[in-house]
Amino acid sequence: MPPSGPPSGLWRLVPAAYRPLLANRVFRRLILGFAVSYLGDGMSFVAVAWLAIELAPPASAGLWVGGAVAAYTMPGVAGALVLGRRMRRVPARRVLLADNVVRSVFLGAVPLAWFAGLLSLPLYVVLLAASSLLHAWGSAGKYTLLAELLPGEQRLAANTLVSSLNFAATIAGPAVAGVLVTYVGSALVLGLDALTYVFLAVLVLRTRLPESGPVSPVDRTAARGGLALLRSRPELLGLLMLTWFFNLLYGPVEVALPLHVTHDLRAPGTLLGLYWMVFGVGAVLGGLAAGTLRRLPLWPVMVAIVLGWGLLLLPFAFDVPPAVTVACFGLGGAVYGPFVALSVTLMQAKSPPQHLAAMLAARSAALLTASPLGTALGGPVTTALGPRATLGASGLATVVLGAIACVLLLASRRSR
């Protein structure tokens, strides 16, 4: 065992694929920074909406929550698509540092403005939007750094470890944030998230990394070619449309759920943290189970996931005990979890090998817009219908989407 590795007692418990990674001192430093920043993001997932609820008048809370949640993500989409000409020439290390600085400065300004009594709703949305402008580039920078740091045979294990930490943060982050927004304050939680980015930036600055090349979250040239190829392949185009609408219909849930907790249930932030924690647990378990589904027909399983997620949202439309909807949301996470992996696997299986990269680039470019657009639409929909009805309507619309996909799938198979 290399001398820089973990203690020998723990070393035997580490799977063999991860031992070379954890023996790498630079990787250990980076993964610590990534884990801390992911935890901060998991906390902000609850705090962003909760602070908007605290600031907004009840009559327009849905619009402001939708605007705040969309502002936390949608400018990152614009940054990925608009800033490509300048940012793709910047080395990965600098891109990651730039994202960390922007996130820490603008998220850190939220609690400062709050304590000074200057935080208005428009200012809050502007600060969130500014904080997310480079986030897609920062995410691409992380994976580019890992690819340059590690040999090819270690990259799968490294990517899996990073993804697992991200999933774990979706469990721990909301649970911690639910307690903090209830007993401390939601603005402070965003300040803690800002500090996690400061921590990651300091680690990256103090770590000697290899010379890094440029990054790009979306290859626009490949994406344009991939969209042209998808139009000539109805099955893959249908897969992209199903995934896009599935993500779109998920978006309003992020707006309506916190308002459901505060307005319908009149419950504290700990309940919202519990909802997202059980969803995260379900998504992790469902994602891990995705590997066992490889022998099942992918299209029917994906359609079943769409139908199942929609059905599990329907109880929110009724006046049932919170324990019922918490259980449904956790089970919904388990159903939702494998969808992304199965969607990518189906595209990999059906795409000609020489066109796979272009088609995956087209998929990434198209899906960047779906969930943020759904979140933005969730604000006016929640204001018009109310949180409970919005959650139920999202579930019903998703069931309709799954039913349409089921009919089209059966029709295509009969025509062969």
C-alpha positions as CSV (number, residue, x, y, z in Angstrom):
1,M,0.0,0.0,0.0
2,P,1.4,3.4,-0.8
3,P,2.4,5.4,2.3
4,S,0.0,8.3,1.4
5,G,-3.1,6.0,1.5
6,P,-5.7,5.7,4.2
7,P,-5.0,3.9,7.5
8,S,-4.3,0.2,7.0
9,G,-7.3,-0.9,9.1
10,L,-9.7,0.9,6.8
11,W,-7.7,0.1,3.6
12,R,-8.9,-3.5,3.6
13,L,-12.5,-2.3,3.5
14,V,-11.9,-0.2,0.3
15,P,-12.9,-1.9,-3.0
16,A,-9.9,-2.6,-5.1
17,A,-11.0,-0.2,-7.9
18,Y,-10.9,2.7,-5.5
19,R,-7.6,2.0,-3.8
20,P,-5.3,3.7,-6.5
21,L,-7.5,6.8,-6.4
22,L,-7.5,7.1,-2.6
23,A,-3.7,6.6,-2.6
24,N,-3.4,9.6,-4.8
25,R,-3.0,12.6,-2.5
26,V,-4.1,15.2,-5.1
27,F,-7.2,13.2,-5.9
28,R,-8.0,13.0,-2.1
29,R,-7.7,16.7,-1.8
30,L,-10.0,17.4,-4.8
31,I,-12.6,14.9,-3.7
32,L,-12.8,16.5,-0.3
33,G,-13.4,19.9,-1.8
34,F,-16.0,18.4,-4.2
35,A,-17.8,16.7,-1.3
36,V,-18.0,19.8,0.8
37,S,-19.3,21.9,-2.2
38,Y,-21.9,19.2,-3.0
39,L,-23.1,19.3,0.6
40,G,-23.6,23.0,0.3
41,D,-25.6,22.7,-2.9
42,G,-27.7,20.1,-1.2
43,M,-28.5,22.5,1.6
44,S,-29.2,25.3,-0.9
45,F,-31.7,23.1,-2.7
46,V,-34.0,23.7,0.3
47,A,-32.9,27.1,1.4
48,V,-33.3,28.9,-2.0
49,A,-37.1,28.2,-2.1
50,W,-37.6,28.7,1.6
51,L,-36.0,32.2,1.7
52,A,-38.2,33.2,-1.3
53,I,-41.2,32.1,0.7
54,E,-40.1,34.2,3.7
55,L,-39.6,37.2,1.5
56,A,-42.6,37.0,-0.8
57,P,-46.2,38.2,0.0
58,P,-48.5,35.1,0.1
59,A,-50.5,36.1,-3.0
60,S,-47.4,36.0,-5.2
61,A,-45.3,33.5,-3.4
62,G,-45.6,30.9,-6.2
63,L,-44.2,33.4,-8.8
64,W,-41.3,34.4,-6.6
65,V,-40.4,30.8,-5.6
66,G,-40.5,29.8,-9.2
67,G,-38.3,32.8,-10.2
68,A,-35.8,32.1,-7.4
69,V,-35.5,28.4,-8.2
70,A,-35.2,29.1,-11.9
71,A,-32.6,31.8,-11.3
72,Y,-30.5,29.3,-9.3
73,T,-30.2,27.1,-12.4
74,M,-31.3,28.7,-15.7
75,P,-28.5,31.2,-16.1
76,G,-26.1,28.3,-16.0
77,V,-27.8,27.0,-19.2
78,A,-27.4,30.4,-20.8
79,G,-23.8,30.5,-19.7
80,A,-23.1,27.1,-21.2
81,L,-24.6,28.1,-24.6
82,V,-23.6,31.7,-24.9
83,L,-20.1,31.9,-23.4
84,G,-18.7,29.0,-25.3
85,R,-16.5,31.1,-27.6
86,R,-14.6,32.7,-24.7
87,M,-14.7,30.0,-22.0
88,R,-13.8,26.9,-24.1
89,R,-10.3,28.4,-24.5
90,V,-9.8,28.7,-20.7
91,P,-7.9,25.9,-18.9
92,A,-10.1,23.7,-16.7
93,R,-8.5,24.8,-13.4
94,R,-9.2,28.4,-14.1
95,V,-12.8,27.6,-15.2
96,L,-13.4,25.8,-11.9
97,L,-11.8,28.6,-9.9
98,A,-13.9,31.2,-11.7
99,D,-17.1,29.3,-11.0
100,N,-16.1,28.9,-7.3
101,V,-15.4,32.6,-7.0
102,V,-18.6,33.7,-8.7
103,R,-20.7,31.3,-6.6
104,S,-19.1,32.3,-3.3
105,V,-19.3,36.1,-3.9
106,F,-22.9,36.2,-5.1
107,L,-24.3,33.6,-2.7
108,G,-22.3,35.1,0.1
109,A,-23.9,38.5,-0.7
110,V,-27.4,37.0,0.2
111,P,-26.9,36.7,4.0
112,L,-25.0,40.0,4.1
113,A,-27.9,41.8,2.4
114,W,-30.3,40.0,4.7
115,F,-28.6,41.0,7.9
116,A,-28.3,44.6,6.6
117,G,-32.0,44.7,5.9
118,L,-31.4,45.3,2.2
119,L,-32.5,42.0,0.7
120,S,-35.5,42.5,-1.6
121,L,-37.0,39.9,-3.8
122,P,-35.6,41.4,-7.1
123,L,-32.2,41.6,-5.5
124,Y,-32.4,38.1,-4.3
125,V,-33.3,36.7,-7.7
126,V,-30.5,38.8,-9.4
127,L,-27.9,37.4,-6.9
128,L,-29.0,33.8,-7.5
129,A,-28.9,34.3,-11.2
130,A,-25.4,35.8,-11.1
131,S,-24.2,33.0,-8.9
132,S,-25.2,30.3,-11.4
133,L,-23.9,31.9,-14.6
134,L,-20.7,29.8,-14.8
135,H,-21.9,26.7,-13.0
136,A,-22.2,24.4,-16.0
137,W,-18.7,25.4,-16.9
138,G,-17.5,24.7,-13.4
139,S,-19.1,21.2,-13.5
140,A,-17.4,20.5,-16.8
141,G,-14.1,21.8,-15.3
142,K,-14.3,19.2,-12.4
143,Y,-14.6,16.3,-14.8
144,T,-11.9,17.7,-17.1
145,L,-9.5,18.0,-14.2
146,L,-10.1,14.4,-13.2
147,A,-9.6,13.2,-16.7
148,E,-6.3,15.0,-16.9
149,L,-5.1,14.0,-13.4
150,L,-5.9,10.2,-13.7
151,P,-5.0,7.5,-16.2
152,G,-7.8,6.1,-18.4
153,E,-8.3,2.9,-16.3
154,Q,-9.0,4.9,-13.2
155,R,-11.5,7.4,-14.6
156,L,-14.6,5.3,-14.4
157,A,-14.0,4.7,-10.7
158,A,-13.3,8.4,-10.1
159,N,-16.4,9.5,-11.9
160,T,-18.5,7.0,-10.0
161,L,-17.1,8.2,-6.7
162,V,-17.8,11.8,-7.6
163,S,-21.3,11.0,-8.7
164,S,-21.9,9.0,-5.5
165,L,-20.8,12.0,-3.4
166,N,-23.2,14.2,-5.3
167,F,-26.1,11.7,-4.7
168,A,-25.1,11.5,-1.0
169,A,-25.3,15.3,-0.7
170,T,-28.9,15.1,-2.0
171,I,-29.6,13.0,1.1
172,A,-27.6,14.8,3.8
173,G,-27.9,18.4,2.4
174,P,-31.7,18.7,2.5
175,A,-31.9,17.0,5.9
176,V,-29.3,19.5,7.4
177,A,-30.9,22.4,5.7
178,G,-34.4,21.5,6.9
179,V,-33.2,21.9,10.5
180,L,-31.2,25.0,9.8
181,V,-33.9,27.0,8.0
182,T,-36.3,26.1,10.9
183,Y,-34.0,27.0,13.8
184,V,-31.3,29.3,12.4
185,G,-32.4,31.0,9.1
186,S,-32.4,30.2,5.4
187,A,-30.2,33.2,4.5
188,L,-27.5,31.7,6.7
189,V,-27.7,28.4,4.8
190,L,-26.9,30.2,1.6
191,G,-24.0,31.8,3.3
192,L,-22.7,28.3,4.4
193,D,-23.0,27.2,0.7
194,A,-20.9,30.2,-0.3
195,L,-18.3,29.1,2.2
196,T,-18.2,25.6,0.7
197,Y,-17.2,27.2,-2.6
198,V,-14.5,29.2,-0.8
199,F,-13.2,26.0,0.7
200,L,-13.1,24.3,-2.7
201,A,-11.4,27.3,-4.3
202,V,-8.7,27.4,-1.7
203,L,-8.0,23.6,-2.1
204,V,-7.7,24.0,-5.9
205,L,-5.4,27.0,-5.5
206,R,-3.2,25.2,-3.0
207,T,-3.0,21.9,-4.9
208,R,-0.4,21.3,-7.5
209,L,-2.4,20.1,-10.6
210,P,-1.3,19.1,-14.1
211,E,-1.5,21.6,-16.8
212,S,-5.1,21.5,-17.9
213,G,-6.7,22.0,-21.3
214,P,-9.9,23.8,-22.2
215,V,-13.4,22.5,-21.3
216,S,-16.9,22.7,-22.8
217,P,-20.2,21.6,-21.2
218,V,-21.8,21.4,-24.6
219,D,-20.1,20.8,-28.0
220,R,-22.4,23.0,-30.1
221,T,-21.0,21.9,-33.4
222,A,-21.5,18.2,-32.5
223,A,-24.9,19.1,-31.1
224,R,-26.1,20.7,-34.3
225,G,-24.9,17.6,-36.3
226,G,-26.5,15.3,-33.7
227,L,-29.9,17.0,-34.0
228,A,-29.9,16.5,-37.7
229,L,-29.1,12.9,-37.3
230,L,-31.8,12.5,-34.7
231,R,-34.4,13.8,-37.0
232,S,-33.6,11.0,-39.4
233,R,-34.1,8.4,-36.6
234,P,-37.6,8.5,-35.3
235,E,-37.0,6.1,-32.4
236,L,-34.1,8.2,-31.0
237,L,-36.0,11.4,-31.6
238,G,-38.9,10.0,-29.7
239,L,-36.6,9.0,-26.8
240,L,-35.3,12.6,-26.7
241,M,-38.8,14.0,-26.7
242,L,-39.9,11.7,-23.9
243,T,-36.9,12.6,-21.8
244,W,-37.4,16.3,-22.5
245,F,-41.1,16.4,-21.5
246,F,-40.5,14.1,-18.5
247,N,-37.9,16.6,-17.2
248,L,-40.1,19.6,-18.0
249,L,-43.0,18.1,-16.0
250,Y,-40.7,17.5,-13.1
251,G,-39.7,21.2,-12.9
252,P,-42.9,22.5,-11.2
253,V,-42.4,20.0,-8.4
254,E,-39.4,22.0,-7.1
255,V,-41.6,25.1,-6.9
256,A,-44.8,23.6,-5.6
257,L,-43.4,21.3,-2.9
258,P,-42.0,24.0,-0.6
259,L,-45.2,25.9,-0.9
260,H,-47.2,22.8,-0.2
261,V,-45.3,22.4,3.0
262,T,-45.8,26.0,4.1
263,H,-49.2,26.9,2.8
264,D,-51.1,23.6,2.6
265,L,-49.6,21.7,5.6
266,R,-48.3,24.8,7.5
267,A,-45.3,22.7,8.5
268,P,-41.7,23.8,9.3
269,G,-38.7,23.5,7.0
270,T,-37.7,20.1,8.6
271,L,-40.6,18.5,6.7
272,L,-39.4,19.9,3.4
273,G,-35.9,18.6,4.2
274,L,-37.4,15.2,5.0
275,Y,-39.2,15.1,1.6
276,W,-36.0,15.7,-0.3
277,M,-34.0,13.4,1.9
278,V,-36.2,10.4,1.3
279,F,-36.3,11.3,-2.4
280,G,-32.5,11.3,-2.5
281,V,-32.4,8.0,-0.7
282,G,-34.8,6.5,-3.2
283,A,-33.0,7.9,-6.1
284,V,-29.6,6.5,-4.9
285,L,-31.2,3.0,-4.4
286,G,-33.0,3.2,-7.7
287,G,-29.9,4.4,-9.5
288,L,-27.9,1.5,-8.1
289,A,-30.6,-0.9,-9.1
290,A,-30.5,0.3,-12.7
291,G,-27.6,-2.0,-13.4
292,T,-29.8,-5.0,-12.6
293,L,-32.3,-3.9,-15.3
294,R,-29.9,-4.4,-18.2
295,R,-31.7,-7.7,-19.3
296,L,-35.1,-6.1,-19.3
297,P,-36.4,-4.3,-22.4
298,L,-35.4,-0.7,-22.0
299,W,-38.3,1.1,-23.7
300,P,-41.0,-0.6,-21.6
301,V,-39.1,0.0,-18.4
302,M,-38.6,3.7,-19.2
303,V,-42.3,4.1,-20.0
304,A,-43.2,2.4,-16.8
305,I,-40.9,4.8,-14.9
306,V,-42.7,7.8,-16.4
307,L,-46.1,6.3,-15.5
308,G,-44.9,5.3,-12.0
309,W,-43.5,8.7,-11.1
310,G,-46.7,10.4,-12.3
311,L,-48.9,8.0,-10.3
312,L,-46.8,8.6,-7.1
313,L,-47.4,12.3,-7.4
314,L,-51.2,12.0,-7.5
315,P,-51.7,11.6,-3.7
316,F,-50.3,15.1,-3.2
317,A,-53.6,16.4,-4.8
318,F,-55.6,15.0,-2.0
319,D,-55.9,15.8,1.7
320,V,-53.9,12.8,3.0
321,P,-51.5,12.7,6.0
322,P,-48.0,13.9,5.3
323,A,-46.7,10.4,6.1
324,V,-48.4,9.1,3.0
325,T,-46.9,11.7,0.6
326,V,-43.5,11.4,2.2
327,A,-43.6,7.6,1.5
328,C,-44.8,8.2,-2.0
329,F,-42.0,10.8,-2.6
330,G,-39.4,8.4,-1.4
331,L,-40.8,5.6,-3.6
332,G,-41.0,8.1,-6.4
333,G,-37.3,8.8,-6.0
334,A,-36.6,5.1,-6.4
335,V,-38.7,5.0,-9.6
336,Y,-37.2,8.2,-10.9
337,G,-33.6,7.3,-10.1
338,P,-32.8,4.9,-13.0
339,F,-34.3,7.0,-15.7
340,V,-31.3,9.0,-16.8
341,A,-29.0,6.0,-16.9
342,L,-31.5,4.0,-18.9
343,S,-32.1,6.8,-21.3
344,V,-28.4,7.2,-22.0
345,T,-28.0,3.4,-22.3
346,L,-30.9,3.2,-24.8
347,M,-29.3,6.0,-26.9
348,Q,-26.0,4.2,-26.8
349,A,-27.6,1.0,-27.9
350,K,-29.6,2.4,-30.8
351,S,-27.1,5.0,-32.1
352,P,-24.6,4.1,-34.9
353,P,-21.2,4.0,-33.2
354,Q,-19.7,6.6,-35.6
355,H,-22.5,9.1,-34.7
356,L,-22.9,8.4,-30.9
357,A,-20.8,11.4,-29.7
358,A,-22.8,13.8,-31.9
359,M,-26.1,12.4,-30.7
360,L,-25.1,12.5,-27.1
361,A,-24.0,16.1,-27.5
362,A,-27.4,16.9,-29.1
363,R,-29.1,15.2,-26.2
364,S,-27.2,17.2,-23.6
365,A,-27.9,20.5,-25.4
366,A,-31.6,19.8,-25.6
367,L,-32.0,18.6,-22.1
368,L,-30.2,21.6,-20.6
369,T,-33.4,23.6,-21.1
370,A,-36.1,21.2,-19.9
371,S,-36.1,21.2,-16.1
372,P,-35.2,24.9,-15.7
373,L,-38.0,25.8,-18.1
374,G,-40.4,23.6,-16.1
375,T,-39.3,25.3,-12.9
376,A,-39.9,28.7,-14.4
377,L,-43.4,27.7,-15.6
378,G,-44.0,26.2,-12.1
379,G,-44.2,29.7,-10.6
380,P,-47.3,31.0,-12.5
381,V,-48.9,27.5,-12.5
382,T,-48.6,27.3,-8.7
383,T,-49.9,30.8,-8.3
384,A,-52.9,30.0,-10.4
385,L,-53.7,26.5,-9.1
386,G,-52.2,26.3,-5.7
387,P,-49.4,24.0,-4.6
388,R,-51.5,20.9,-3.9
389,A,-53.2,21.1,-7.3
390,T,-49.9,21.8,-9.1
391,L,-48.3,18.7,-7.7
392,G,-51.3,16.7,-8.7
393,A,-51.5,18.3,-12.1
394,S,-47.8,17.5,-12.7
395,G,-48.4,13.9,-11.8
396,L,-51.5,13.7,-14.0
397,A,-49.7,15.3,-17.0
398,T,-46.8,12.8,-16.5
399,V,-49.2,9.9,-16.5
400,V,-50.7,11.2,-19.7
401,L,-47.2,11.5,-21.2
402,G,-46.5,7.9,-20.2
403,A,-49.8,6.7,-21.7
404,I,-49.0,8.5,-25.0
405,A,-45.6,6.9,-25.0
406,C,-47.1,3.5,-24.3
407,V,-49.6,3.8,-27.2
408,L,-46.9,5.0,-29.6
409,L,-44.5,2.2,-28.5
410,L,-47.2,-0.5,-29.1
411,A,-48.1,1.1,-32.4
412,S,-44.5,1.1,-33.6
413,R,-44.0,-2.6,-32.6
414,R,-47.2,-3.6,-34.4
415,S,-46.0,-1.8,-37.6
416,R,-42.7,-3.7,-37.8
